C-alpha cells in the first residue's frame, strides 16, 4: 500500500503531464530545426517546407475547442491517454509519409490534440494541487516544453542533421506512448466536467473578461515569437556569433524558459495571476528594448537571451490560471482556447516581427515584440479595471 501511495502521489501525477509537454514541445519546435533536411529530402523550397509549421499551428487552433467539445464529457484521464496516442500516431504517420501532401496531413492531425492536452492538463494539474499551489502545479506540466527545448529539440535536430529526420519524429512517438502508459498507471481518476453540453460551455464566452484574457495571450505572447523567430540572425548578424554557436545559445534560452516557468507559477500563487501577468509583460517590454539596444555586445546578448526566455515562459502559468479562474463551469474549454490564442500569437509575432527587417535590420523584431507586449499590458490594465468593479470575479482572478 505504501508503494502504491508513493507512485500515485501528486508529484508523480504531474510528471506524467510533464512528459506530455515534452512530446508536444518536440513535435512543435523540432520541425524548425530539421526544416532544411525535410526540404532537401522532398526536393522542395524552404518556404514550402515552412508550411509544415503553419499547418501544425492551424491544427492547434482548430483542434483545441473541437476536441474538448467532443471529449469533454469523458473522464480527463481517458481523454489525455487518447490524445497522447493520437500524438504518437500522427508522428508515426509523419515519419513514414512519402509525399509532401501526406506530410501536411500528418502535421495537421498531430496538431489537433496539442491545445486540448495542455488545456485539459492544466485543469487536471490545478485540481491535483494543494490550495494555494495551483499555478505551481500547472507550471510543472508546462516544464515539459522547456525540457523539450533544452534537450529534446537539440537531440532531435542532431539526429535529423546527421542520420535522418524521420527517426527524430519516431523518437517523439515513443515518448508520447510512454506518456500514455504513465498516465494510465499514475494519474488518478478524476470526474469529468460538471456540464456535458457544449452549448452550455460556450455560454462562458459571453463574459467580456474571457475575451480580454484571450487577447492578452494572443497579443502579449506575440512578443515572445517576434523575438525567438529571428534569434538566429540576431545572434549571427548583430552579435556576430559564429553559426555553430546558435545551438548553445538556444540551450541558454531554454534554460531561461525552465527557470521562468517555475518562477511564474510561484509568483502567480503568491501575488495573483493578474498582477503577475501584468508585471511580467511590463518586464518583457523593457527587456526586448534592451535586446535591441545591447545585442551588439556578445555577453549582453547571451545574458538577455536567458532573461527574455525566462520572462516569456514565466507568463504561461499565470495566464492559464487567469483563464481557469474566469471560466468556472467550462474550465477545460476555456483553458484549451488559451492554446489556440497562443498559437495565434505565434503566427502574429513571427509575421509582424519579420516585416521591418528588410528596412531596419535584425534588431527591429524586438521593437515589434515590445509593442505587442505593451498591447498585452494595456489589456491587463483593462481587465484590472473590469474585475475591480466585479467583486465576485475579483475574488477569483485578482
BELNOR-V125448 format. One record per helix or strand of 2 or more residues. SS is the DSSP state (alpha for helix, beta for strand). FROM is the first residue (numbers start at 0). TO is the last residue. If there is no record, write none. Layout:
ss->SS from->FROM to->TO
ss->SS from->FROM to->TO
//
This chain:
ss->alpha from->1 to->6
ss->alpha from->9 to->32
ss->alpha from->34 to->41
ss->alpha from->45 to->70
ss->alpha from->75 to->95
ss->alpha from->99 to->127
ss->alpha from->133 to->185
ss->alpha from->197 to->205
ss->alpha from->207 to->219
ss->alpha from->221 to->227
ss->alpha from->230 to->237
ss->alpha from->242 to->270
ss->alpha from->272 to->293
ss->alpha from->297 to->325
ss->alpha from->330 to->354
ss->alpha from->356 to->359
ss->alpha from->363 to->387
ss->alpha from->390 to->396
//
